[in-house]
Amino acid sequence: MNNPMELLAMWDEYKKYIDTHLDKEEVVTIKGDIVEKKIKKPYLKSGFESFVFRKYKFSIKDYLSNKYEEFSDVVTCIRNEWEEDQVSGTITGKYKAANLVARLNGLKETTETTTTANVRILNVDPLDDSADNSVKKDLQP
């Protein structure tokens, strides 16, 4: 690849492909009819890499990992676009796998839980009979 604009053109071609090749899902309507619903797939780094490899017969993995400094601005733009597509698609309900999208984009929700407990340790020596460990019966009046 000679320049970053070639990579950006490939990205735009990939997005157009994803936007026009929709998945299909059968949905049952309220009336009980089965209709076909078209679903857009999210833009993915792995999908982009596969698309370019199948079409152009070379890998762009090194370009996307910022191995080439002159491509870093274009790669940042591409990464921002696929992350924005995934996150906004999840927020709007277009994509249903919120936990997967969060994991793909390095997003996480952390919860801190503090637990306190009082623990009494009973140290019983079975050979020490100095303590009165016998069971006492209730005294009757």
C-alpha positions in Angstrom: 0.0 0.0 0.0 1.5 3.3 -1.0 -0.3 5.9 1.1 -2.9 6.3 3.9 -5.6 7.5 1.5 -5.6 4.0 -0.1 -6.4 2.5 3.3 -9.2 5.1 3.9 -10.7 4.3 0.5 -10.7 0.5 1.4 -12.4 1.4 4.7 -15.1 3.4 2.8 -15.5 0.4 0.5 -15.9 -1.9 3.4 -18.5 0.3 5.1 -20.5 0.5 1.8 -20.3 -3.3 1.6 -21.6 -3.7 5.2 -24.3 -1.1 4.7 -25.6 -2.8 1.5 -25.2 -6.5 2.5 -27.7 -6.8 5.3 -28.4 -9.9 7.4 -32.0 -11.2 7.4 -34.1 -12.3 10.4 -37.5 -13.7 10.4 -39.9 -11.9 12.8 -43.4 -12.8 13.9 -45.8 -9.8 13.8 -48.6 -9.1 16.2 -51.0 -10.6 13.7 -48.9 -13.8 13.6 -47.4 -13.2 10.1 -43.8 -14.0 9.5 -41.9 -11.2 7.9 -38.3 -10.8 7.0 -36.4 -8.0 8.8 -33.1 -6.7 7.4 -30.4 -6.1 10.0 -27.2 -4.1 9.5 -24.1 -5.7 10.9 -21.7 -3.5 12.9 -18.4 -2.3 11.5 -15.6 -4.5 12.9 -11.8 -4.4 12.8 -11.8 -8.2 12.1 -14.4 -7.8 9.4 -12.4 -5.0 7.7 -9.2 -7.0 7.8 -11.0 -10.0 6.3 -12.7 -7.9 3.6 -9.4 -6.4 2.5 -7.6 -9.7 2.5 -10.3 -11.5 0.4 -10.5 -8.6 -2.1 -7.0 -7.4 -2.3 -5.0 -10.5 -1.2 -2.9 -8.8 1.5 -3.1 -8.1 5.2 -3.7 -4.7 6.8 -3.1 -5.9 10.3 0.2 -4.1 10.6 -1.3 -0.9 9.3 -4.2 -1.0 11.8 -1.8 -1.7 14.7 0.0 1.6 13.9 3.2 -0.1 12.8 3.5 2.6 10.1 3.6 6.2 11.6 2.4 7.8 8.4 -0.9 5.8 8.6 -1.7 6.7 12.2 -4.1 9.6 11.5 -6.1 7.5 9.1 -6.1 4.5 11.4 -7.3 6.7 14.2 -10.2 7.9 12.0 -11.1 4.4 11.0 -10.9 3.1 14.6 -13.1 6.0 15.8 -15.7 5.2 13.2 -16.0 1.5 14.0 -16.1 2.2 17.7 -18.7 4.9 17.2 -20.8 2.6 15.1 -20.7 -0.2 17.6 -21.4 2.0 20.7 -24.1 4.2 19.2 -25.7 1.1 17.6 -25.8 -0.6 21.0 -27.2 2.5 22.7 -30.0 2.9 20.1 -30.9 -0.8 20.2 -29.7 -1.5 16.7 -27.1 -4.0 18.1 -28.2 -6.2 21.0 -24.9 -7.5 22.5 -24.0 -4.6 24.8 -21.4 -6.6 26.8 -19.7 -7.8 23.7 -19.5 -4.3 22.3 -18.1 -3.0 25.6 -15.5 -5.7 25.6 -14.5 -5.0 21.9 -14.0 -1.4 22.7 -12.2 -1.7 26.0 -15.2 -0.3 28.0 -16.0 -1.6 31.4 -18.1 -0.8 34.3 -16.5 -1.5 37.7 -18.2 -1.9 41.0 -16.3 -1.7 44.2 -17.7 -3.7 47.1 -16.4 -3.5 50.6 -17.2 -6.2 53.1 -16.4 -6.1 56.8 -16.7 -8.9 59.2 -15.9 -9.6 62.8 -14.3 -13.0 63.3 -13.7 -14.6 66.6 -11.3 -17.4 66.6 -11.9 -20.1 69.2 -8.7 -21.8 70.1 -9.5 -25.1 71.8 -6.7 -27.4 73.0 -8.2 -30.9 73.4 -5.5 -31.8 75.9 -6.1 -28.8 78.1 -8.8 -29.6 80.7 -8.3 -26.5 82.8 -11.4 -24.9 81.3 -14.8 -26.1 82.2 -16.1 -27.4 78.8 -18.7 -29.7 80.3 -22.3 -29.4 79.3 -24.4 -28.1 82.1 -28.0 -29.2 82.6 -30.5 -26.5 83.3 -31.2 -26.3 87.0 -34.8 -27.0 87.9 -36.3 -25.0 90.8 
